[in-house]
Amino acid sequence: MFQVGLLLLIAGVLYHGFNGLRIILMDFTSWGVRYQRQLWYAVWALFVVFYLPS
């Protein structure tokens, strides 16, 4: 049971971190808002790539 909770915690931290970087790009660049959909897909792609090894 502990391992399931740990995997969920890792997933939450990874997604939260990548999504935070997406929001920073949207706030501090002039092109971030125009490409927010592509950035969201990139967040999911990075999340899957970094989460699969765990």
DSSP file (Angstrom, degrees, kcal/mol; ACC not computed):
  #  RESIDUE AA STRUCTURE BP1 BP2  ACC     N-H-->O    O-->H-N    N-H-->O    O-->H-N    TCO  KAPPA ALPHA  PHI   PSI    X-CA   Y-CA   Z-CA
    1    1 A M     >        0   0    0      0, 0.0     4,-1.8     0, 0.0     5,-0.2   0.000 360.0 360.0 360.0 -36.6    0.0    0.0    0.0
    2    2 A F  H  >  +     0   0    0      1,-0.2     4,-2.2     2,-0.2     5,-0.2   0.885 360.0  55.3 -62.5 -37.9    2.9    2.3    0.8
    3    3 A Q  H  > S+     0   0    0      1,-0.2     4,-2.3     2,-0.2    -1,-0.2   0.860 104.9  52.5 -66.2 -35.1    4.3    1.9   -2.7
    4    4 A V  H  > S+     0   0    0      2,-0.2     4,-2.2     1,-0.2    -1,-0.2   0.931 110.6  47.7 -65.3 -44.4    1.0    2.9   -4.4
    5    5 A G  H  X S+     0   0    0     -4,-1.8     4,-2.2     1,-0.2    -2,-0.2   0.885 110.8  51.7 -62.5 -38.6    1.0    6.1   -2.3
    6    6 A L  H  X S+     0   0    0     -4,-2.2     4,-2.5     2,-0.2    -1,-0.2   0.901 108.9  50.0 -65.8 -40.9    4.6    6.8   -3.2
    7    7 A L  H  X S+     0   0    0     -4,-2.3     4,-2.3     2,-0.2    -2,-0.2   0.896 111.2  49.3 -64.6 -39.2    3.9    6.4   -6.9
    8    8 A L  H  X S+     0   0    0     -4,-2.2     4,-2.4     2,-0.2    -2,-0.2   0.887 110.7  50.6 -66.5 -38.1    0.9    8.8   -6.6
    9    9 A L  H  X S+     0   0    0     -4,-2.2     4,-2.5     2,-0.2    -2,-0.2   0.919 110.4  49.0 -64.8 -43.7    3.1   11.3   -4.8
   10   10 A I  H  X S+     0   0    0     -4,-2.5     4,-2.5     1,-0.2     5,-0.2   0.915 111.4  50.3 -61.2 -43.1    5.8   11.1   -7.4
   11   11 A A  H  X S+     0   0    0     -4,-2.3     4,-2.6     1,-0.2     5,-0.3   0.922 111.4  48.2 -61.8 -44.2    3.2   11.6  -10.2
   12   12 A G  H  X S+     0   0    0     -4,-2.4     4,-2.4     1,-0.2    -2,-0.2   0.911 112.7  47.1 -63.9 -42.8    1.7   14.6   -8.4
   13   13 A V  H  X S+     0   0    0     -4,-2.5     4,-2.3     2,-0.2    -2,-0.2   0.920 113.7  48.2 -66.3 -43.4    5.1   16.2   -7.9
   14   14 A L  H  X S+     0   0    0     -4,-2.5     4,-2.5    -5,-0.2     5,-0.2   0.951 115.3  43.2 -62.2 -49.9    6.2   15.6  -11.5
   15   15 A Y  H  X S+     0   0    0     -4,-2.6     4,-2.7     1,-0.2     5,-0.3   0.923 114.3  51.0 -63.7 -42.7    3.0   17.0  -13.0
   16   16 A H  H  X S+     0   0    0     -4,-2.4     4,-1.9    -5,-0.3    -1,-0.2   0.897 111.7  48.2 -62.0 -40.4    2.9   19.9  -10.7
   17   17 A G  H  X S+     0   0    0     -4,-2.3     4,-1.8     2,-0.2    -2,-0.2   0.939 114.2  43.9 -66.3 -47.6    6.5   20.8  -11.5
   18   18 A F  H  X S+     0   0    0     -4,-2.5     4,-1.8     1,-0.2    -2,-0.2   0.886 113.9  50.9 -66.3 -37.8    6.1   20.6  -15.2
   19   19 A N  H  X S+     0   0    0     -4,-2.7     4,-2.2    -5,-0.2    -1,-0.2   0.866 106.9  55.2 -68.2 -34.2    2.8   22.5  -15.2
   20   20 A G  H  X S+     0   0    0     -4,-1.9     4,-2.3    -5,-0.3    -1,-0.2   0.898 106.3  50.7 -63.1 -39.8    4.5   25.2  -13.1
   21   21 A L  H  X S+     0   0    0     -4,-1.8     4,-2.3     2,-0.2    -1,-0.2   0.883 108.7  52.7 -64.1 -37.0    7.1   25.6  -15.7
   22   22 A R  H  X S+     0   0    0     -4,-1.8     4,-2.1     2,-0.2    -2,-0.2   0.912 109.6  48.2 -62.7 -42.5    4.4   25.9  -18.3
   23   23 A I  H  X S+     0   0    0     -4,-2.2     4,-2.2     2,-0.2    -2,-0.2   0.886 109.1  53.0 -67.6 -38.4    2.7   28.6  -16.3
   24   24 A I  H  X S+     0   0    0     -4,-2.3     4,-2.5     1,-0.2    -1,-0.2   0.928 109.8  48.8 -60.6 -44.2    5.9   30.5  -15.9
   25   25 A L  H  X S+     0   0    0     -4,-2.3     4,-1.0     1,-0.2     7,-0.4   0.884 111.7  49.5 -62.6 -37.8    6.4   30.4  -19.7
   26   26 A M  H  < S+     0   0    0     -4,-2.1     7,-0.4     6,-0.2    -1,-0.2   0.868 116.0  42.7 -69.1 -35.1    2.9   31.7  -20.2
   27   27 A D  H  < S+     0   0    0     -4,-2.2    -2,-0.2     1,-0.2    -1,-0.2   0.867 121.4  35.2 -79.0 -37.1    3.3   34.5  -17.7
   28   28 A F  H  < S+     0   0    0     -4,-2.5     2,-0.3    -5,-0.2    -2,-0.2   0.370 106.9  65.8-108.6   5.1    6.8   35.8  -18.6
   29   29 A T  S  < S-     0   0    0     -4,-1.0     4,-0.4    -5,-0.2     3,-0.2  -0.899  70.1-135.7-122.2 157.8    7.0   35.3  -22.4
   30   30 A S  S    S+     0   0    0     -2,-0.3     4,-0.3     1,-0.2     3,-0.1   0.710 105.9  45.5 -80.8 -19.7    5.1   37.0  -25.1
   31   31 A W  S  > S+     0   0    0      1,-0.1     4,-1.3    -6,-0.1    -1,-0.2   0.509  86.8  90.3-100.6  -6.3    4.5   33.8  -27.0
   32   32 A G  T  4 S+     0   0    0     -7,-0.4    -6,-0.2     1,-0.2     7,-0.2   0.875  86.7  48.0 -61.7 -41.2    3.4   31.6  -24.1
   33   33 A V  T >4 S+     0   0    0     -7,-0.4     3,-1.2    -4,-0.4    -1,-0.2   0.863 108.2  55.4 -70.6 -34.6   -0.3   32.3  -24.3
   34   34 A R  T 34 S+     0   0    0     -4,-0.3     3,-0.2     1,-0.2    -1,-0.2   0.833 116.4  36.8 -65.1 -30.7   -0.4   31.7  -28.0
   35   35 A Y  T 3X S+     0   0    0     -4,-1.3     4,-2.4    -3,-0.2    -1,-0.2   0.003  77.7 121.0-111.2  27.8    1.1   28.2  -27.6
   36   36 A Q  H <> S+     0   0    0     -3,-1.2     4,-2.0     1,-0.2    -1,-0.2   0.848  74.6  52.4 -65.3 -32.7   -0.6   27.2  -24.4
   37   37 A R  H  > S+     0   0    0     -3,-0.2     4,-2.1    -4,-0.2    -1,-0.2   0.934 111.7  45.5 -66.9 -44.6   -2.2   24.1  -25.9
   38   38 A Q  H  > S+     0   0    0      1,-0.2     4,-2.1     2,-0.2    -2,-0.2   0.877 112.3  52.4 -65.2 -36.7    1.1   22.8  -27.3
   39   39 A L  H  X S+     0   0    0     -4,-2.4     4,-2.2     2,-0.2    -1,-0.2   0.879 107.2  52.5 -65.5 -36.6    2.7   23.6  -24.0
   40   40 A W  H  X S+     0   0    0     -4,-2.0     4,-2.0     2,-0.2    -2,-0.2   0.909 110.0  47.7 -65.8 -41.5    0.1   21.6  -22.2
   41   41 A Y  H  X S+     0   0    0     -4,-2.1     4,-2.4     1,-0.2    -1,-0.2   0.877 110.4  53.1 -65.0 -36.4    0.7   18.6  -24.5
   42   42 A A  H  X S+     0   0    0     -4,-2.1     4,-2.8     2,-0.2     5,-0.2   0.884 105.6  54.0 -65.7 -37.6    4.4   19.0  -23.9
   43   43 A V  H  X S+     0   0    0     -4,-2.2     4,-2.5     2,-0.2    -2,-0.2   0.934 110.8  45.7 -60.4 -45.9    3.8   18.9  -20.1
   44   44 A W  H  X S+     0   0    0     -4,-2.0     4,-2.4     2,-0.2    -2,-0.2   0.893 112.7  50.6 -65.6 -38.8    1.9   15.6  -20.5
   45   45 A A  H  X S+     0   0    0     -4,-2.4     4,-2.4     2,-0.2    -2,-0.2   0.933 113.0  45.2 -64.9 -44.8    4.6   14.2  -22.8
   46   46 A L  H  X S+     0   0    0     -4,-2.8     4,-2.5     2,-0.2     5,-0.2   0.897 111.7  53.7 -63.9 -39.8    7.4   15.1  -20.3
   47   47 A F  H  X S+     0   0    0     -4,-2.5     4,-2.0    -5,-0.2    -2,-0.2   0.932 111.0  45.0 -60.0 -46.2    5.3   13.7  -17.4
   48   48 A V  H  X S+     0   0    0     -4,-2.4     4,-2.0     2,-0.2    -2,-0.2   0.922 113.3  50.3 -65.2 -43.3    4.9   10.4  -19.2
   49   49 A V  H  < S+     0   0    0     -4,-2.4    -1,-0.2     1,-0.2    -2,-0.2   0.902 117.8  38.5 -62.8 -41.5    8.6   10.2  -20.2
   50   50 A F  H  < S+     0   0    0     -4,-2.5     4,-0.3    -5,-0.2    -1,-0.2   0.726 116.9  50.8 -83.7 -20.7    9.8   11.0  -16.7
   51   51 A Y  H >< S+     0   0    0     -4,-2.0     3,-1.0    -5,-0.2    -2,-0.2   0.792  93.0  72.5 -86.8 -29.1    7.2    8.9  -14.8
   52   52 A L  T 3< S+     0   0    0     -4,-2.0    -1,-0.2     1,-0.3    -2,-0.1   0.872  91.9  56.2 -57.5 -40.4    7.5    5.6  -16.7
   53   53 A P  T 3         0   0    0      0, 0.0    -1,-0.3     0, 0.0    -2,-0.1   0.816 360.0 360.0 -63.4 -26.0   10.9    4.7  -15.2
   54   54 A S    <         0   0    0     -3,-1.0    -2,-0.2    -4,-0.3    -3,-0.1   0.520 360.0 360.0 -79.6 360.0    9.4    5.0  -11.7
